[in-house]
Amino acid sequence: MSFFSEFKEFAVKGNVIDLAVGVIIGGAFGKIVDSLVGDVIMPVVSKIFGGLDFSNYFIPLAGQTTTVLADAKKEGAVLAYGSFITVSLNFMILAFVIFLMIKQINRLKRAEPAPAPAEPPATPEDIQLLREIRDSLKR
């Protein structure tokens, strides 16, 4: 088998295509969650905690005096723990949403009716004939 035919066989298998679709959808879903956290949840959290903006929380490591993270990064190394808080919150929300989705999928799987039992296969004709002969000999 040639290299290209082996690769073609591998690439068109269903599980590889399913994985590719999952990665693409996961990337898009990640952007949705980033927007949800950054544009909806973090402003509410900021308002609750008195106008805090986690994205600008950092510790300057090179003696920067600026209070904006982007400017501080231009001047030298910083420990941007506010970004870590934001990313951690993104992860928790994403994990929670996926948990809810899987829980719903499992609930729907349980709710599906069980398939009706299959009827036993018909007895082959030769077996049926042998049974009839046996029964007639018993009589």
C-alpha atoms as a printed R data frame, in Angstrom:
    type eleno elety resid chain resno       x       y      z
1   ATOM     1    CA   MET     A     1   0.000   0.000  0.000
2   ATOM     2    CA   SER     A     2   1.449   3.363 -0.972
3   ATOM     3    CA   PHE     A     3   2.066   6.190  1.441
4   ATOM     4    CA   PHE     A     4  -0.589   8.403 -0.153
5   ATOM     5    CA   SER     A     5  -3.272   5.717 -0.129
6   ATOM     6    CA   GLU     A     6  -2.538   5.009  3.548
7   ATOM     7    CA   PHE     A     7  -2.755   8.724  4.311
8   ATOM     8    CA   LYS     A     8  -6.019   9.030  2.379
9   ATOM     9    CA   GLU     A     9  -7.465   6.064  4.291
10  ATOM    10    CA   PHE     A    10  -6.420   7.656  7.586
11  ATOM    11    CA   ALA     A    11  -7.654  11.153  6.727
12  ATOM    12    CA   VAL     A    12 -11.129  10.149  5.618
13  ATOM    13    CA   LYS     A    13 -11.902   7.926  8.585
14  ATOM    14    CA   GLY     A    14 -14.950   9.158 10.454
15  ATOM    15    CA   ASN     A    15 -13.243   9.689 13.784
16  ATOM    16    CA   VAL     A    16 -10.562  11.955 12.284
17  ATOM    17    CA   ILE     A    17 -13.198  14.099 10.589
18  ATOM    18    CA   ASP     A    18 -15.284  14.181 13.780
19  ATOM    19    CA   LEU     A    19 -12.218  15.310 15.717
20  ATOM    20    CA   ALA     A    20 -11.516  18.080 13.204
21  ATOM    21    CA   VAL     A    21 -15.109  19.305 13.424
22  ATOM    22    CA   GLY     A    22 -14.898  19.213 17.230
23  ATOM    23    CA   VAL     A    23 -11.702  21.273 17.247
24  ATOM    24    CA   ILE     A    24 -13.199  23.884 14.926
25  ATOM    25    CA   ILE     A    25 -16.407  24.148 16.930
26  ATOM    26    CA   GLY     A    26 -14.397  24.227 20.165
27  ATOM    27    CA   GLY     A    27 -12.334  27.146 18.883
28  ATOM    28    CA   ALA     A    28 -15.455  29.074 17.924
29  ATOM    29    CA   PHE     A    29 -17.070  28.221 21.256
30  ATOM    30    CA   GLY     A    30 -13.957  29.467 23.053
31  ATOM    31    CA   LYS     A    31 -14.322  32.851 21.325
32  ATOM    32    CA   ILE     A    32 -17.958  33.019 22.417
33  ATOM    33    CA   VAL     A    33 -16.977  32.296 26.015
34  ATOM    34    CA   ASP     A    34 -14.164  34.888 25.847
35  ATOM    35    CA   SER     A    35 -16.689  37.478 24.705
36  ATOM    36    CA   LEU     A    36 -19.185  36.406 27.361
37  ATOM    37    CA   VAL     A    37 -16.584  36.740 30.099
38  ATOM    38    CA   GLY     A    38 -14.896  39.886 28.808
39  ATOM    39    CA   ASP     A    39 -17.958  41.803 27.648
40  ATOM    40    CA   VAL     A    40 -20.737  40.589 29.953
41  ATOM    41    CA   ILE     A    41 -19.504  38.922 33.147
42  ATOM    42    CA   MET     A    42 -16.329  40.862 33.955
43  ATOM    43    CA   PRO     A    43 -18.040  44.279 33.745
44  ATOM    44    CA   VAL     A    44 -20.686  43.037 36.189
45  ATOM    45    CA   VAL     A    45 -18.007  41.613 38.515
46  ATOM    46    CA   SER     A    46 -16.092  44.874 38.187
47  ATOM    47    CA   LYS     A    47 -19.192  46.868 39.104
48  ATOM    48    CA   ILE     A    48 -19.887  44.633 42.120
49  ATOM    49    CA   PHE     A    49 -16.329  45.052 43.401
50  ATOM    50    CA   GLY     A    50 -16.274  48.829 42.940
51  ATOM    51    CA   GLY     A    51 -15.041  49.287 39.386
52  ATOM    52    CA   LEU     A    52 -12.115  46.865 39.461
53  ATOM    53    CA   ASP     A    53 -10.574  45.948 36.132
54  ATOM    54    CA   PHE     A    54  -8.741  42.649 36.522
55  ATOM    55    CA   SER     A    55  -7.016  42.987 33.161
56  ATOM    56    CA   ASN     A    56  -4.804  45.791 34.480
57  ATOM    57    CA   TYR     A    57  -3.660  44.016 37.638
58  ATOM    58    CA   PHE     A    58   0.050  43.375 37.378
59  ATOM    59    CA   ILE     A    59   3.292  43.542 39.293
60  ATOM    60    CA   PRO     A    60   6.074  45.393 37.481
61  ATOM    61    CA   LEU     A    61   9.305  43.407 37.358
62  ATOM    62    CA   ALA     A    62  11.430  46.007 35.580
63  ATOM    63    CA   GLY     A    63  10.574  49.073 37.681
64  ATOM    64    CA   GLN     A    64   7.748  50.366 35.468
65  ATOM    65    CA   THR     A    65   5.662  53.218 36.866
66  ATOM    66    CA   THR     A    66   2.717  53.062 34.456
67  ATOM    67    CA   THR     A    67  -0.655  51.718 35.602
68  ATOM    68    CA   VAL     A    68  -1.729  50.298 32.227
69  ATOM    69    CA   LEU     A    69  -0.654  46.727 31.496
70  ATOM    70    CA   ALA     A    70  -0.030  47.251 27.770
71  ATOM    71    CA   ASP     A    71   2.304  50.189 28.467
72  ATOM    72    CA   ALA     A    72   4.073  48.299 31.264
73  ATOM    73    CA   LYS     A    73   4.704  45.336 28.946
74  ATOM    74    CA   LYS     A    74   6.346  47.694 26.457
75  ATOM    75    CA   GLU     A    75   8.696  48.939 29.160
76  ATOM    76    CA   GLY     A    76   9.731  45.491 30.441
77  ATOM    77    CA   ALA     A    77   8.693  42.299 32.133
78  ATOM    78    CA   VAL     A    78   5.528  42.210 34.227
79  ATOM    79    CA   LEU     A    79   3.700  39.600 36.285
80  ATOM    80    CA   ALA     A    80   0.183  39.991 34.847
81  ATOM    81    CA   TYR     A    81  -1.864  38.180 37.481
82  ATOM    82    CA   GLY     A    82  -5.035  40.041 36.439
83  ATOM    83    CA   SER     A    83  -4.877  38.346 33.048
84  ATOM    84    CA   PHE     A    84  -4.496  35.033 34.837
85  ATOM    85    CA   ILE     A    85  -7.622  35.764 36.899
86  ATOM    86    CA   THR     A    86  -9.549  36.559 33.716
87  ATOM    87    CA   VAL     A    87  -8.356  33.419 31.915
88  ATOM    88    CA   SER     A    88  -9.124  31.304 34.991
89  ATOM    89    CA   LEU     A    89 -12.637  32.729 35.093
90  ATOM    90    CA   ASN     A    90 -12.995  31.958 31.370
91  ATOM    91    CA   PHE     A    91 -11.978  28.371 32.063
92  ATOM    92    CA   MET     A    92 -14.411  27.945 34.953
93  ATOM    93    CA   ILE     A    93 -17.298  29.307 32.904
94  ATOM    94    CA   LEU     A    94 -16.371  27.152 29.899
95  ATOM    95    CA   ALA     A    95 -16.066  24.048 32.098
96  ATOM    96    CA   PHE     A    96 -19.431  24.799 33.715
97  ATOM    97    CA   VAL     A    97 -21.153  25.268 30.342
98  ATOM    98    CA   ILE     A    98 -19.652  22.029 29.006
99  ATOM    99    CA   PHE     A    99 -20.742  20.252 32.202
100 ATOM   100    CA   LEU     A   100 -24.311  21.480 31.674
101 ATOM   101    CA   MET     A   101 -24.237  20.401 28.018
102 ATOM   102    CA   ILE     A   102 -22.972  16.890 28.856
103 ATOM   103    CA   LYS     A   103 -25.485  16.576 31.680
104 ATOM   104    CA   GLN     A   104 -28.296  17.478 29.255
105 ATOM   105    CA   ILE     A   105 -27.011  15.049 26.611
106 ATOM   106    CA   ASN     A   106 -26.844  12.238 29.183
107 ATOM   107    CA   ARG     A   107 -30.374  13.051 30.339
108 ATOM   108    CA   LEU     A   108 -31.643  12.893 26.764
109 ATOM   109    CA   LYS     A   109 -29.868   9.576 26.196
110 ATOM   110    CA   ARG     A   110 -31.583   8.080 29.252
111 ATOM   111    CA   ALA     A   111 -34.967   9.378 28.091
112 ATOM   112    CA   GLU     A   112 -34.776   7.532 24.775
113 ATOM   113    CA   PRO     A   113 -37.058   4.520 24.743
114 ATOM   114    CA   ALA     A   114 -35.368   1.155 24.731
115 ATOM   115    CA   PRO     A   115 -35.496  -0.544 21.350
116 ATOM   116    CA   ALA     A   116 -38.094  -3.261 21.029
117 ATOM   117    CA   PRO     A   117 -36.658  -6.750 21.408
118 ATOM   118    CA   ALA     A   118 -35.888  -8.303 18.070
119 ATOM   119    CA   GLU     A   119 -37.998 -11.264 17.099
120 ATOM   120    CA   PRO     A   120 -36.096 -14.527 17.133
121 ATOM   121    CA   PRO     A   121 -34.861 -15.514 13.711
122 ATOM   122    CA   ALA     A   122 -37.006 -17.952 11.802
123 ATOM   123    CA   THR     A   123 -36.027 -21.575 12.240
124 ATOM   124    CA   PRO     A   124 -34.266 -22.907  9.141
125 ATOM   125    CA   GLU     A   125 -36.376 -25.207  7.011
126 ATOM   126    CA   ASP     A   126 -34.154 -28.277  7.475
127 ATOM   127    CA   ILE     A   127 -34.240 -27.920 11.276
128 ATOM   128    CA   GLN     A   128 -38.025 -27.573 11.177
129 ATOM   129    CA   LEU     A   129 -38.284 -30.736  9.059
130 ATOM   130    CA   LEU     A   130 -36.040 -32.674 11.450
131 ATOM   131    CA   ARG     A   131 -38.199 -31.598 14.393
132 ATOM   132    CA   GLU     A   132 -41.344 -32.777 12.624
133 ATOM   133    CA   ILE     A   133 -39.716 -36.158 11.912
134 ATOM   134    CA   ARG     A   134 -38.633 -36.444 15.571
135 ATOM   135    CA   ASP     A   135 -42.115 -35.606 16.809
136 ATOM   136    CA   SER     A   136 -43.754 -38.130 14.451
137 ATOM   137    CA   LEU     A   137 -41.320 -40.861 15.569
138 ATOM   138    CA   LYS     A   138 -42.170 -40.155 19.215
139 ATOM   139    CA   ARG     A   139 -45.848 -40.688 18.454
